[in-house]
Amino acid sequence: MTEEVSLMNRTNELFQEQLTILNVGAPNFREDLKLQGQQVTQIKWQPPMDGDQELLELLDRYSFDDGVVEANRKAVDIVMSASPVLIGIEPAYKVVPGMTEDTILHSGPPITWDHMCGTMQGAVIGALLYEGRAADEGEARQLAASGRITFSPCHEHSAVGPMAGIISPSMPVHIVENRTTGNRAYCSVNEGLGKVLRFGAFSSSVLERLRWIEKEFAPVLNKAVEMAGGVDLKLITAQAVQMGDECHNRNKAATSLFFKEITPFMVQSGYPMPQVLRAIDFIRSNDHYFLNLSMPACKSALDAACGVERSTVVTAMARNGVEFGIKVSGLGKDRWFTAPANFVEGLLFPGYGPEDANPDLGDSAITETMGIGGFAMGASPAITQFVGGTVSDAINYTRSMYSITTAENNNYSLPPLDFKGTATGIDILKVLETGIIPVINTGIAHKVPGIGQIGAGIVHPPRECFVKALEAFGERYGDGNKGE
């Protein structure tokens, strides 16, 4: 009886206090309450999947499916246990699966020459000139449109490429081996900033640099890596994240660590010292060098998790400047779910406006797919000076990614978040249930080939990619196996 009296007294006290009312749903209720002098906070809310009943049923079916939960745990364990090691650098035609003399690989999901954005077309032209397949831009365009060149996504050849992502047969590629599972991934050499192939430039200086990388730089580095017995990229990434990198758009620490690791072996490589010194200076002067190691390291880990039955974990996110595509572990290694690519929102260099920008472009979102890049911005406060926003924005982006992922990767721990592991294993079910879309920080390319980077910022995949993947999951796996 005493408890009932106490509860009644507390209830009376509560209604004598100033109340703050939360209104969820139609805002007209808020207006009615405000007219009565009440303090009202409007909560912006909408039902998951915009109330689409069929999609809601799919979400409900698989979110509590024991088989899906176990498959996702298995897929993420494979990703986190990966051991990516740089083991060499060789011409693409020697090592990249499916590469032929008539093949050019590109970033993002499949696309034909006539649908490519200007940046990618410029990079293709540059590759054909570099390979000696054309004498000038006109001949290169004719060859590209002739049907004699096979265009294929890097991702379908165990490879990745930043921005335009172009890999042609003679280009040297880093070879990264996942020593846990034995699979390999490949990526070209980062050319540095300015007029570069990945932004569609194909001037004589661009071609000269590419040929120098092939003839002088790659042999020195390959010998050094061989002498070193390989370079542990996972260890470098783990250290770099604690030093302020997120290993997508900020690689200062990672490049410095790699430089420290490989330079002694370059000096001892046996090549003429002027050649060695040029190779050393090339890495030293390019803070972005490690990006083209970070990407295949992530690719080798995520490829190992492809094909886990019933897993809803995303194994790739990539953009070709026209479309954004994702892949999902339980839906096959080569199946894409695509939608039109979004524009990047961020900081533009002086003299450029939004009308100059190309839509989202490049395979570098493989870093976010792994759980670094934009997912680790909270540990990289300096990145906000590059992509815009504040340090608190970066931390909030990082924190929000835990809501759509399966695990924390303690291999990559974030000091500003009390050494919490990075959010890893994007789950299409959680993305659609929460409405939180993965965050990617990235560069902005000019839509005209050759002008190059004009800014950087934040972009998100189209929600439609995840919807298509969920629908395909329902078609493949049927009614599921709900847990109790």
Buried (B, 14 or more C-beta within 10 A) or exposed (E): EEEEEEEEEEEEEEEEEEEEEEBEEEEEBBEEBBEEEBEBEBEEEEEBBEEEEEBBEBBBBBBBBEBBBBBBBBBBBBBBBBBBBBBBBBBBBEBBEEBEEEBBBBBBBBBEBEEBBBBBBBBBBBBBBBBEBBEEBEBBBEBBEEEEBEBBBBBBBBBBBBBBBBBBBBBBBBBBBBBBBEBBBBBBBBBBBEBBBBBBBBEEEBBEBBEBBBEBBBBBBBBBBBBBEBBBBBBBBBBBBBBBBBBBBBBBBBBBBBBEBBBEBBBEBEBEEEBBBBBBEBBBEBBBBBBBBBBBBBBBBBBBBBBBBBBBBBBBBBBBBBBBBBBBBBBBBEEBBBBEBBEBBBBBEEEBEEEBBBBBBBBBBBBBBBBBBBBBBBBBBEBBEBBBBEBEBBBBBBBBBBBBBBBBBEBBBBEBBEEBBBBBBBBBBBBBBEBBBBBBBBBBBBBBBBBBBBBBBBBBBBBEBBBBBBBBBBEEBEEBBBEE
